[in-house]
Amino acid sequence: MTLDQIKTFLWVARLGGFRRAAEQLNLTQPAISTRIATLESELRVQLFERSPRGLTLTRHGALLLGYAEQLLFVQEEIHRRVANAAEMDGLFRIGASETIAQSWLPAFLKAFSDAYPRINVELTVDISRDLRDALLGRRLDLAFLMGPVSEFSVENVTLPDFPLHWYKPADLGAVDLTEIPVISFSSQTRPHRELATALSRKVGPNARIFASASLSASLEMIAHGVAVGPFPRALAQRLLDEGRITEFFPDIDVSPLVFTASYLGEPYSFLTESSAALAQGVAQAWDAKSGS
């Protein structure tokens, strides 16, 4: 019986199948099946009941699950208290919203690579809703998203927020929101919903909203005179410096973007916990320097 077999058993039990455990552990499904079969052979018991509806733990499997969780917790404690972090290896899956990707994410990845030079990173940039689903589906280890994620299983580390400022084309004079559209975040996000409500109250039925999942494309559309809209200054700074857009205030307040570094608390992972803390430190340093 090996630690790899116990770890594999734990993920199969938690995720309810060999395929999802294979994705989690970055192994093939036959490799997962072989480990479980070998473990059952060595223990001389059946750990899972197999049926068309999926896998369920047997009585022996449920008993082993408790010991497996304790064993993996001890392993993570050894990593946290004893092991040399620079010698850790494996794959770490990170998800980030575009706002984070265009601000302090490169600095975080540099710090992460320096701290864990043998860890491979798989990066996903997406809207917060999809990052949340990927995190809860255990397809991500750590997500930088608009949070917090309310599920009890998720740990949320607070990150600096991003105030939103209104931008218009540099050559546009007075802004009439009944004439020019407002461009916003994806329609599947909280900022878009809040903006739509505020515009309907302030402007009425003549207000038009364009939605885009690409913030950089949205700012380019503002620069080209297609629309106006509220965005983080960190994303708009280049176009401001080039003199293509300028700030204005249409007397419509919009809430800052609130972000968290979110991860699943079980099973405990020293790497994930320490990476979330590292991200918080990097983000705070970037925020203090940029004054966004």
N, C-alpha and C positions, 0 to 999 in steps of 0.2 A: 504494500500500500504506500503510495507516494503522495506528496503534497499536491502535485499537479492533478492527480486523480481526485483528491478531496475537493480541490478548487473547481474542477470540472463538474463534479457532482453538485456542488453548491449552486453553480450557475444554471445547470439544467433544471434543478429544483425550483429556483427563483423565477426562471423565465418560462418554464413549462414546456420545454422542447429542445431537441438536439440542434436544430437549425439556428435558433436564436442564440443558444449558448456558443455555437461555433462562431457566429458573427461577433459576439462579445469578446471571445478569447482569441479572435483572429486565427482560427484553426478551421480545418475542413470538417464537414459533418461526419465522415467516416472516422476521423481521429477522435472525435467526441464519443462516438458509439463504442470504439475500441477501449477507451479509457473506462467508460462506465461498465462495459462487459467484464473487463479485467478486474475492476474493483468488486463487482458482484461475485466473481469467481473466487477472489481471494477471501472475501468475507463469508462466502458460502450462503448468501441470502439474496433475495430479490429486492432491489431498492425502489423500483418503479413498476406500477401497473400500466401496461400499454393497451390502449383501446383506440377505436376510431376517433374518439373525442379528444385524444391527447394522452399525456402522461400524468399520473397521480402518484404520490408517494405511498409506498406500503408502510406498514407499522415499523419495520426495520429502517426504512428510508427516513421516516419522520424522526426516529431516534437519532439516526446519524446526522440529520440536518442540524440539530442543536450542537453537537460536538464539532461539526464542520464550521459553523459560525464562530465558535470559540477559537478554533484553531486558526482561522483566517484573521481574526482580530489580533491574536498573539503575533502572527506574522507581520501585520501592519504596525504593531507596537514596536517590534524589533526594528523595522525600517525607520520608524520615527525616532527611536531612542538610541539605537546602536549602529545601524548600517551607514555606510558612506553613500550619501544621496547621489554623488557623481557616478557611482557604479551601477545605479538602477538602469534597467533596460526595458524595452517593450514598446507598445503603441499607446499614445494618449490622444483622445479625440476631443477637439475643441470646437465649439460653435460660437459665432459672434454675429451681432447685428452689424449692419453697414456703418452705423455711426461709430461703433467701437473700432471696426476695421480701418476706418479712415482717420482715427485719432491715435489712441495709445496702444492699439494691438501690436504694431511692429516692435515697440519698446518692450512689451510683455514677452513676446516670442523670443527676443534677444536674451532677456533675463532668464527665461525658462530654459533656453538652450545652454546658457552658461551654467545654470544650476544642475541640469540633467542632460549632459552631453550625449548620453547613449539612448535617450528616449526619442522615438520617432513620433512626429506630430501629424495628425490628419485634421485639416482645418475646413470648416464649413461656414460660409457667410450666407445668412438667410434672414427672413423676418422673424420677429420674436415668437409669434405663434407657432411657426414650424420648428424653431429651436426648442421650444418648450415640449412639443410632442416628441421630438427626437430624444430629448433628455429623459422624459418619462418612459419612453420605449427602450431606454438603455442603449441608444445608438450614439450618444455623446457622453463623455465623462464630465465635462465642464462646459457651461454655457454662459456667455455674457449677453444678457438680454434685458428687455424692459420687464422689470419684475416688481415685487417678488413673485415667485411661483408659490401658490398657496397650498399645494399638496403637503400633507404631513410628512411625507418621506423625503422632502427636499430641504436642504440647507441653503439659505440665502445670505450671501455676504454683501453688504451695502457698498456700492461704488458711487463715485461722484456723479451728480446729475448734469444734464446739459440744458441750460436755458435756451429757449427758442427766440430768435430775432426775425423780424419781418424784412424781406428783401424784394426789391423791384429792379427793373432794368435801369442802368445808370442814366440813360437818356429819356426816361419817362418822368414827366412832371407830376402833377396831382394824380392820385390813384382813385379811380371810381370802381368800387368792387361790384357794381351792377353791370360794368362793361368788360372788365378783364377778369379772367378766371383766377382762382386760387389753386395752386398745386400743393399737394400734401403727400403724406406717406401712403403706403398701401391701404386700401379700403378695409383690410382685415386687421387694422391696428387701432389701439386706443387713441393716439394723436389724431388720426383721421376722423374718428367718431366725435371727439371733443370739438374739433375744428368745425365740423359740419353743423353741430348744434349751435356753436357760437355765431357762425355766419348766418344761420337761419334766423337767429334772434336779432342780429345787428343789421343785416342787409335785406332779409326777406326772401321771397321765392325767386328773385332774379339772380341770386348768387349761384355761381357755377364752381364746381370743385373737380379738378383733375387728380387722379390718384396714380402714384407710381411707386413701385418697390425699389427703384434705383434712385437714391438721393442725389448722386452726382449728375445723373441725367436730368433730374428735376431742376437743379440749380442752373444747368446749361440752358434749359428752356426758359428760365427766368431771364438769364443773360440775353437770350435771343428775343425777348419781348413777348413770349407766349403767355406768361402768367406771372403772378407774384406769389409769395408764400413764406411761411415761418420755418426756419431751419436752424440747427446749431451753428454758431459762428465758426467752430472748428472746421466744418465742412465748406463753409462759404468763404473762408479767408483768402484762398487763392484768387477767386473771382473778384473779391473786394480789392486785393492788392493790384490786380490788373485793371481796375477801374471799370469793370463790365457790369457790376451790380452795386447797389447802395442800400443802406438800411432806411427804413421808414416805419412809422407806427400808425396803423389804421384804427387805433382805439379798440382793439380786440386783444385781450390778454389770452395767452395760451400757456398751459402748464409746462414746466420743464420735463424733459425725458428722464425718467428715473430708472436706473439700471442696477442689476445685481449680478454677482458671480454665483451661479446656482449649480448645485450638484446633489446627487442622491446620497443620503446619509448612510444607507445600508446597501451592501456591506461596506464597512468603514474602509476608507482608502487614505493612507498617509499622503500619497502623491497628489490626490485630488484636493484634499484639505489644504495642504501647503501651497498648491498652485493657486487656489482661490485667494489665499492670504497674499501671495506674491502679486497677483493681479491687482488686489486692492491697493497695495503699496505703490505699484507702478502707476496706476490710474490717479492716485492722489498726488503724486509728484508731477505728473503731466498736467493735471488740472491747476495746480499751484503755479506752474510755469506759464501755461497758456492763458490763464485768466479768462476762460471761455464764459 
